[in-house]
């Protein structure tokens, strides 16, 4: 998935034209998951965020029996992470 496709999808889903904050949040999560290879959490708010990323097809989320959730990037998520990097998105100030 390319950044432009993500922005267009988010605009369609939310009905808002300014999706920059959401894209920034997604870049945070893709970078974090890519760096660790997977991301495991028990924090409910993080699980909710990861579930939303899963519905976008960016990650695959597996709910464990012990109350944990484990996220890994999908092929789309890998492509998006690469596009963020290639466009200097990760170099932008926070």
Secondary structure as a PSIPRED ss2 file (coil, helix, strand):
# PSIPRED VFORMAT (PSIPRED V4.0)

   1 X C   1.000  0.000  0.000
   2 X C   1.000  0.000  0.000
   3 X H   0.000  1.000  0.000
   4 X H   0.000  1.000  0.000
   5 X H   0.000  1.000  0.000
   6 X H   0.000  1.000  0.000
   7 X H   0.000  1.000  0.000
   8 X H   0.000  1.000  0.000
   9 X H   0.000  1.000  0.000
  10 X H   0.000  1.000  0.000
  11 X H   0.000  1.000  0.000
  12 X H   0.000  1.000  0.000
  13 X H   0.000  1.000  0.000
  14 X H   0.000  1.000  0.000
  15 X C   1.000  0.000  0.000
  16 X C   1.000  0.000  0.000
  17 X C   1.000  0.000  0.000
  18 X C   1.000  0.000  0.000
  19 X C   1.000  0.000  0.000
  20 X H   0.000  1.000  0.000
  21 X H   0.000  1.000  0.000
  22 X H   0.000  1.000  0.000
  23 X H   0.000  1.000  0.000
  24 X H   0.000  1.000  0.000
  25 X H   0.000  1.000  0.000
  26 X H   0.000  1.000  0.000
  27 X H   0.000  1.000  0.000
  28 X H   0.000  1.000  0.000
  29 X H   0.000  1.000  0.000
  30 X H   0.000  1.000  0.000
  31 X H   0.000  1.000  0.000
  32 X H   0.000  1.000  0.000
  33 X H   0.000  1.000  0.000
  34 X H   0.000  1.000  0.000
  35 X H   0.000  1.000  0.000
  36 X H   0.000  1.000  0.000
  37 X C   1.000  0.000  0.000
  38 X C   1.000  0.000  0.000
  39 X E   0.000  0.000  1.000
  40 X E   0.000  0.000  1.000
  41 X E   0.000  0.000  1.000
  42 X C   1.000  0.000  0.000
  43 X C   1.000  0.000  0.000
  44 X H   0.000  1.000  0.000
  45 X H   0.000  1.000  0.000
  46 X H   0.000  1.000  0.000
  47 X H   0.000  1.000  0.000
  48 X H   0.000  1.000  0.000
  49 X H   0.000  1.000  0.000
  50 X H   0.000  1.000  0.000
  51 X H   0.000  1.000  0.000
  52 X H   0.000  1.000  0.000
  53 X H   0.000  1.000  0.000
  54 X H   0.000  1.000  0.000
  55 X H   0.000  1.000  0.000
  56 X C   1.000  0.000  0.000
  57 X C   1.000  0.000  0.000
  58 X C   1.000  0.000  0.000
  59 X E   0.000  0.000  1.000
  60 X E   0.000  0.000  1.000
  61 X E   0.000  0.000  1.000
  62 X E   0.000  0.000  1.000
  63 X E   0.000  0.000  1.000
  64 X C   1.000  0.000  0.000
  65 X C   1.000  0.000  0.000
  66 X C   1.000  0.000  0.000
  67 X C   1.000  0.000  0.000
  68 X C   1.000  0.000  0.000
  69 X E   0.000  0.000  1.000
  70 X E   0.000  0.000  1.000
  71 X E   0.000  0.000  1.000
  72 X E   0.000  0.000  1.000
  73 X E   0.000  0.000  1.000
  74 X C   1.000  0.000  0.000
  75 X H   0.000  1.000  0.000
  76 X H   0.000  1.000  0.000
  77 X H   0.000  1.000  0.000
  78 X H   0.000  1.000  0.000
  79 X H   0.000  1.000  0.000
  80 X H   0.000  1.000  0.000
  81 X H   0.000  1.000  0.000
  82 X H   0.000  1.000  0.000
  83 X H   0.000  1.000  0.000
  84 X H   0.000  1.000  0.000
  85 X H   0.000  1.000  0.000
  86 X H   0.000  1.000  0.000
  87 X C   1.000  0.000  0.000
  88 X C   1.000  0.000  0.000
  89 X H   0.000  1.000  0.000
  90 X H   0.000  1.000  0.000
  91 X H   0.000  1.000  0.000
  92 X C   1.000  0.000  0.000
  93 X C   1.000  0.000  0.000
  94 X C   1.000  0.000  0.000
